[in-house]
């Protein structure tokens, strides 16, 4: 276990890298996912189609391929992106559809009568969604959204292969320098991931109990 | 007013991600070609003479392997010139040649060697739990590793070097990269050295070939790892890159053969085999057939360290 304390600086630096990716990606992907979900339930057919195609394509593409596109392929098309930008962009593009699907499931969970009532008193689509549907939907989507964030936390490890220093790279670096304690090193890496994901899971459980809508 | 949610059918979209072959590191060329010094009348890709029913003392690792007629060797599958898996499925390179050399002295032909991929993180566990009989995988001998495994050799001494763009005159040595971005493989010894001793900012990736594009795009100022690997890249991309200071190295990485801790007889046997190969020119022939295809001057073989 000493190997972790001896290299705690490296571990914390990698942990910071992972947290930064997680934070920035959530910051951008969540609003983007909300937009995608709104497009997907909108009355405008072209918006629905665009959103559906985007969600289905990105959700079903391996993350590694998305990363390769933004970190490697794009340099041949438009010039290179800074490493951190490319990583956050790849994660955002990839994660937004999962957020969108979680939100859409929540929207679909609100009885159709609610929307019909709102529209019948003259609310626009935007008002219906913003004032009637989403406030109800959000209660049931928080736990699945947190699940997406947990999945995202683990997905950040892919960035380690694309010029970003994060937790998984810590494992490789420290393990290489400490061939006598490889198991302890990777247990340490797992521990740092769990520091992020376990509390998130607990939070999801807690919120689910608090705000679950019983119908 | 009816909301229509799920009406759009599955849209089949061909995504033109245009994955062109991403400059995979070149193979170590066909082994066995251009051998000069030593006679090469043996068999297999490295023309090694396989001992016929060699005799070993009862109970030793050698006796066990010779009787089994096969052995498992761990090597890298992604390291050009040393251990790179060829389309045939078998790895090739200098590490592979050294592994084949040891096997041949045990009476095991090349085709009976089972190659297992070892990466930096699993070399020690694979040796400790007996998954492999030996590891020949650009495996630098160091004290921490000696605590859990034993090393025969070294059979080659590599050294860390820097590769920059061919027209870069600003970097003349490792001291010049302080505070600048340098690409290397996460968790490799060269990455740790350039960071800890020369103050560079390491941009990590998983394979060295991925460092080439950032270097071309000037996102990093240099790529660093062992000289032999960089030499391969310079060779493959003619005119684009060069080694700083003519390929001068600033560390010593003695590559050893990892075996189970405490197996003194096996270690002596491998060391004897290496020394014999140094003396009769086999070592030089194997080097020239593999790593020597891009490294012009075949070095003197390093002295075996019987610690």
Contacts between the chains, C-beta under 8 A, distances in Angstrom:
chain1	res1	chain2	res2	distance
A	40	B	5	7.3
A	41	B	3	6.6
A	41	B	5	5.4
A	43	B	3	7.6
A	43	B	4	7.7
A	48	B	4	7.9
A	48	B	7	7.5
A	48	B	8	5.4
A	49	B	8	5.4
A	49	B	11	7.1
A	52	B	8	4.3
A	52	B	11	6.2
A	53	B	11	4.3
A	53	B	13	5.8
A	56	B	10	6.4
A	56	B	11	6.3
A	56	B	13	7.7
A	57	B	11	7.9
A	57	B	13	5.3
A	57	B	15	5.9
A	61	B	15	6.8
A	65	B	17	6.3
A	65	B	19	7.6
A	68	B	17	8.0
A	68	B	19	7.1
A	68	B	22	7.5
A	69	B	17	5.8
A	72	B	22	6.2
A	72	B	210	7.2
A	72	B	213	6.0
A	73	B	17	6.9
A	73	B	18	6.6
A	73	B	19	7.2
A	73	B	20	8.0
A	75	B	213	5.4
A	75	B	216	7.9
A	75	B	217	5.5
A	79	B	217	7.3
A	80	B	213	7.5
A	80	B	214	7.1
A	80	B	217	4.0
A	80	B	219	5.4
A	82	B	219	7.5
A	83	B	203	6.5
A	83	B	214	7.8
A	83	B	219	6.9
A	104	B	5	7.6
A	107	B	5	7.9
A	108	B	5	6.0
A	108	B	6	8.0
A	112	B	2	7.8
A	112	B	3	6.2
A	115	B	1	7.5
A	115	B	3	5.5
A	116	B	1	5.9
A	116	B	2	7.9
A	119	B	1	4.5
A	120	B	1	7.3
A	160	B	186	6.1
A	160	B	204	6.6
A	160	B	206	7.3
A	161	B	186	8.0
A	161	B	205	5.9
A	161	B	206	3.9
A	161	B	210	7.6
A	162	B	205	6.6
A	162	B	210	7.7
A	163	B	183	7.2
A	163	B	203	4.7
A	163	B	204	6.5
A	163	B	205	5.6
A	163	B	210	8.0
A	163	B	214	6.6
A	163	B	219	8.0
A	164	B	204	7.3
A	165	B	186	7.5
A	165	B	202	7.2
A	165	B	204	5.5
A	169	B	186	3.9
A	169	B	187	6.6
A	169	B	204	5.0
A	171	B	121	7.4
A	171	B	187	7.4
A	172	B	120	6.8
A	172	B	121	6.3
A	172	B	186	4.8
A	172	B	187	2.8
A	173	B	186	5.9
A	173	B	187	4.1
A	173	B	191	7.0
A	173	B	192	6.5
A	173	B	204	7.9
A	174	B	187	7.6
A	175	B	120	6.9
A	175	B	121	4.7
A	175	B	187	6.4
A	176	B	120	4.7
A	176	B	121	7.2
A	176	B	187	4.3
A	176	B	188	6.3
A	176	B	189	6.4
A	176	B	192	7.3
A	177	B	144	7.3
A	177	B	189	7.5
A	177	B	192	5.9
A	178	B	144	5.8
A	179	B	123	7.1
A	179	B	124	4.8
A	179	B	142	7.6
A	179	B	144	5.4
A	179	B	145	4.0
A	179	B	147	7.9
A	179	B	148	6.4
A	179	B	149	7.6
A	180	B	124	7.1
A	180	B	144	5.1
A	180	B	145	6.9
A	180	B	147	4.4
A	180	B	148	4.7
A	182	B	121	5.8
A	182	B	122	7.6
A	182	B	124	5.9
A	182	B	125	6.2
A	183	B	125	7.4
A	186	B	121	7.5
